[in-house]
């Protein structure tokens, strides 16, 4: 299959592929998604096949408006309406109870709930409207690999497997949406993301934000809840915030292979790095680091000579919670310790 690159002025062509039951990757403000008609079971099955993703993993349903959500979900409560008013369109995914038999179990992972999102990206809103159907949209990458923040990332993983990619340049946030479960008595954040707990609690009050994991045999209620995820081929380790970088450099000098470093400009510029080091800047702070994390992991993943990636850790507050959530999954919870 030839994978076409669509520009934002070719929305109708991309929508035509969706209506044929084919897959088209689309940009959001967070990462690129892998789009298929959420009402077409055969198309949804293609998503799992293209990604190599277990079919019990639920898919986020992307919509152009709240009215579409109301066609599928049970009546929205006041707290959910407040969240929608405050954060949609935007990087917040809301899990809701479904009306009976409105979406395939292939979309919901066999659950009686579904995750809905209204992305803040006009080309994708235009695509959803032109297609006339909501779109499932997991991250457009091979399952388990870092999420794509550029159309080139999608092409690398999925060319020949999908019909097209709607290219609108780099994404703004770089980490996926926050997922909040509104189908339970107490709202719970299942995946931290670009909308912080503090922002949510300012709108609806206290939420459960205890970190949640599922085992290999459990059905996750939202994407990204597995312990290991977003992982490049190289071994990823976290350099804790208080770690002395000179110790890291001493360790790198003892290595016979190339080591990738993901760190902020102040760390990169204040150290004398060995020749067997490849550097990737995370910018100046947690905001830029969150935006660039997946891009850095992907860059190093494309270099087979890099066997170890050392990534700078941050305090897990605010946006740092989302950053550390993704980094911990990439590293399989491993932290750098000099032997």
C-alpha positions in Angstrom: 0.0 0.0 0.0 1.3 3.5 -0.9 1.1 5.9 2.1 0.2 9.3 0.8 1.1 12.6 2.5 -1.9 14.9 2.7 -1.6 18.6 3.3 -4.3 20.6 5.2 -5.8 21.7 1.8 -6.3 18.1 0.9 -8.8 17.3 3.7 -11.4 15.9 1.3 -8.9 13.4 -0.1 -8.0 12.2 3.4 -11.6 12.0 4.4 -12.4 9.9 1.3 -9.8 7.3 2.5 -11.5 7.2 5.9 -14.9 6.6 4.3 -13.4 3.8 2.3 -12.5 2.1 5.6 -8.8 2.9 5.3 -6.4 4.4 7.9 -5.2 8.0 7.9 -2.9 9.4 10.5 -3.9 12.9 11.8 -2.2 15.6 13.9 -3.4 16.7 17.2 -2.0 19.3 19.6 -0.3 16.4 21.6 0.9 13.6 19.2 -0.1 12.2 15.8 -3.1 9.8 15.9 -3.9 6.8 13.7 -7.4 7.5 12.4 -10.2 5.2 11.4 -13.9 5.4 11.2 -15.0 4.5 14.8 -18.3 3.1 13.5 -16.6 0.7 11.1 -15.5 -2.5 12.8 -13.4 -3.7 9.9 -11.5 -0.3 9.8 -11.0 -0.4 13.6 -9.5 -3.9 13.3 -7.0 -2.5 10.8 -5.7 -0.1 13.5 -4.8 -2.9 15.8 -3.1 -4.8 12.9 -1.1 -1.7 11.7 0.1 -0.9 15.2 0.7 -4.5 16.4 -1.5 -3.6 19.3 -3.5 -6.0 21.5 -7.1 -5.8 20.6 -8.2 -5.5 24.3 -6.6 -2.1 24.5 -9.3 0.6 24.2 -9.1 3.3 21.6 -9.8 7.0 22.1 -12.7 8.3 20.1 -12.0 11.8 18.6 -15.0 14.0 17.9 -15.5 17.5 16.4 -18.2 18.5 18.9 -20.0 17.7 22.1 -23.1 16.7 20.3 -21.4 13.7 18.8 -20.4 12.5 22.3 -24.1 12.8 23.4 -25.1 10.4 20.6 -23.0 7.6 22.2 -22.5 8.4 25.9 -25.1 8.2 28.7 -26.4 11.7 29.7 -23.5 13.9 30.8 -23.4 14.9 34.5 -22.6 18.5 35.6 -18.9 17.8 36.4 -18.3 16.3 33.0 -20.0 19.4 31.4 -17.7 21.6 33.4 -14.6 19.8 32.2 -15.8 20.0 28.6 -16.5 23.7 28.9 -13.1 24.3 30.5 -10.8 22.1 28.4 -12.4 21.3 25.1 -11.2 21.5 22.5 -8.0 20.5 24.1 -5.7 17.7 25.5 -8.2 16.1 27.9 -9.7 12.7 27.2 -12.8 11.8 29.2 -14.0 8.3 29.9 -17.8 8.0 29.9 -20.4 5.3 30.3 -21.9 4.3 27.0 -25.4 3.8 25.9 -26.1 0.1 25.1 -24.6 -1.2 21.8 -23.6 2.1 20.3 -19.9 1.3 19.7 -18.1 -1.9 18.9 -16.2 -3.8 21.6 -13.3 -3.4 19.3 -13.3 0.3 20.1 -14.0 -0.1 23.8 -11.7 -3.0 24.5 -14.7 -5.0 25.6 -15.7 -2.4 28.3 -19.0 -0.6 28.8 -17.2 2.8 28.7 -15.4 4.7 26.0 -12.8 7.5 26.0 -13.7 10.7 24.1 -11.6 13.6 23.0 -12.1 16.9 21.1 -8.7 17.8 19.8 -7.5 21.4 19.5 -6.2 21.0 15.9 -8.2 22.6 13.1 -7.1 20.3 10.3 -8.2 17.3 12.3 -11.5 18.9 13.3 -12.0 19.6 9.5 -11.1 15.9 8.8 -13.7 14.6 11.3 -16.4 16.8 9.9 -15.5 16.0 6.3 -15.6 12.2 7.0 -18.9 12.6 8.9 -17.9 10.1 11.6 -15.9 10.1 14.8 -12.4 8.8 14.5 -10.6 6.3 16.7 -7.1 7.7 17.2 -4.4 5.9 19.1 -0.9 7.2 18.7 0.3 6.6 15.2 3.3 4.4 16.1 4.2 0.8 16.3 2.8 -0.3 19.6 5.3 0.2 22.5 7.4 2.7 20.6 7.7 6.4 21.4 4.6 8.4 20.2 5.1 10.4 17.0 5.3 14.2 17.1 6.1 14.6 13.4 4.6 13.2 10.3 8.0 11.7 9.5 7.8 9.7 12.7 4.5 8.2 11.5 5.9 7.4 8.1 8.9 5.7 9.6 6.7 3.3 11.6 3.7 2.8 9.4 4.5 3.5 5.7 3.0 0.8 3.6 0.6 -0.1 6.3 -1.8 2.9 6.2 -3.4 5.0 3.4 -2.2 8.4 4.4 -0.8 10.9 6.8 -2.3 14.4 7.2 0.8 16.5 7.8 0.4 19.7 9.8 3.9 20.0 11.1 5.1 19.4 14.7 2.7 18.9 17.5 2.5 21.5 20.2 2.6 19.5 23.5 4.5 16.3 22.6 2.9 14.2 25.4 -0.5 12.7 25.0 -3.7 14.0 26.5 -4.6 13.6 30.1 -7.2 10.8 30.6 -9.8 11.3 33.3 -12.4 8.6 34.2 -15.8 10.2 34.8 -17.6 6.8 34.7 -16.9 6.2 38.4 -18.2 7.8 41.6 -14.9 9.6 42.1 -13.3 11.2 39.1 -9.9 9.6 38.5 -6.9 10.5 36.4 -5.8 7.4 34.7 -3.0 9.0 32.6 -1.4 12.3 33.4 -0.9 14.6 30.5 -0.9 18.1 29.1 -3.8 19.2 31.4 -2.6 19.0 35.0 -4.3 17.7 38.1 -4.2 21.2 39.5 -6.0 22.6 36.5 -8.7 19.9 36.7 -9.2 20.3 40.4 -9.7 24.0 40.0 -12.8 23.1 37.9 -14.4 20.1 39.6 -12.6 19.7 42.9 -10.6 16.8 44.3 -9.8 13.9 41.9 -8.1 10.6 42.5 -4.6 10.9 40.9 -2.9 7.8 42.4 -0.8 6.2 39.7 -2.5 3.2 38.2 -1.0 0.3 36.4 -2.5 -2.9 34.9 -0.8 -6.2 34.5 -0.2 -8.0 31.2 -3.5 -10.0 31.5 -5.6 -7.1 32.7 -7.8 -4.9 30.4 -6.7 -1.3 30.7 -9.4 1.3 30.8 -7.3 3.8 29.0 -4.3 3.8 26.7 -0.8 4.0 28.2 -1.5 2.2 31.5 0.9 -0.7 31.0 4.1 -0.6 33.0 6.4 -0.6 29.9 5.5 1.7 27.0 6.9 4.3 24.7 10.2 2.3 24.6 13.0 2.6 22.1 15.3 -0.3 21.3 18.1 1.0 23.5 18.2 0.7 27.2 16.7 3.8 28.8 17.6 5.0 32.3 16.5 8.0 34.3 19.1 10.4 35.7 17.5 11.7 38.8 17.1 15.4 39.3 19.7 15.5 42.1 22.1 13.1 40.3 25.6 14.5 39.9 26.2 14.6 36.1 30.0 14.3 36.5 29.4 10.8 37.8 27.3 10.1 34.7 30.2 11.4 32.5 32.7 9.1 34.3 30.4 6.2 33.6 30.0 7.1 29.9 33.8 7.2 29.6 34.0 3.6 30.7 31.6 2.5 28.0 32.6 1.0 24.6 29.4 2.0 22.9 27.6 5.2 22.1 25.4 6.7 24.8 22.6 9.1 24.1 21.9 12.0 26.5 18.5 13.7 26.8 18.9 16.8 28.9 18.2 20.5 29.2 20.5 23.1 27.8 22.0 24.0 31.2 23.1 20.4 31.7 24.4 20.0 28.2 26.3 23.3 28.2 27.8 23.0 31.6 29.5 19.6 31.1 32.4 18.3 29.0 31.0 15.3 27.3 33.1 12.3 26.1 33.4 11.5 22.4 31.1 8.5 22.7 28.2 10.7 23.6 25.4 11.9 21.4 23.4 14.9 22.8 19.8 15.9 22.4 18.5 19.1 23.9 15.3 19.1 25.9 15.3 22.9 25.9 15.3 25.1 28.9 12.6 23.7 31.3 9.9 21.1 31.9 7.6 22.7 29.3 10.1 22.2 26.4 11.3 18.9 27.8 7.7 17.5 27.7 7.4 18.7 24.1 10.7 17.2 23.0 10.9 13.9 25.0 9.4 11.6 22.4 11.3 13.3 19.6 14.6 12.7 21.4 13.8 9.1 22.1 12.9 8.6 18.5 16.1 10.2 17.2 18.2 7.9 19.3 16.0 4.9 18.4 17.0 5.5 14.7 20.7 5.1 15.6 21.6 1.4 16.1 24.9 2.4 17.6 23.3 3.9 20.6 22.8 1.1 23.2 22.0 3.3 26.2 19.9 6.4 26.6 20.2 8.5 29.8 17.4 10.9 30.2 17.1 13.8 32.7 14.4 13.4 35.4 12.2 16.2 36.8 10.1 16.7 39.9 6.7 15.0 39.2 4.7 18.2 39.7 2.4 19.9 37.2 3.5 19.0 33.7 6.4 17.1 35.2 3.9 14.4 36.3 3.1 13.7 32.7 6.8 13.8 31.6 7.9 11.4 34.4 5.0 9.1 33.7 6.1 8.7 30.1 9.8 8.5 31.0 9.3 5.9 33.7 7.4 3.7 31.2 10.1 4.2 28.6 12.8 3.2 31.1 10.8 0.4 32.7 11.2 2.3 36.0 15.0 2.0 35.7 17.2 4.8 37.2 20.9 5.4 36.6 23.2 4.0 39.2 26.9 4.0 38.6 28.4 0.6 39.3 
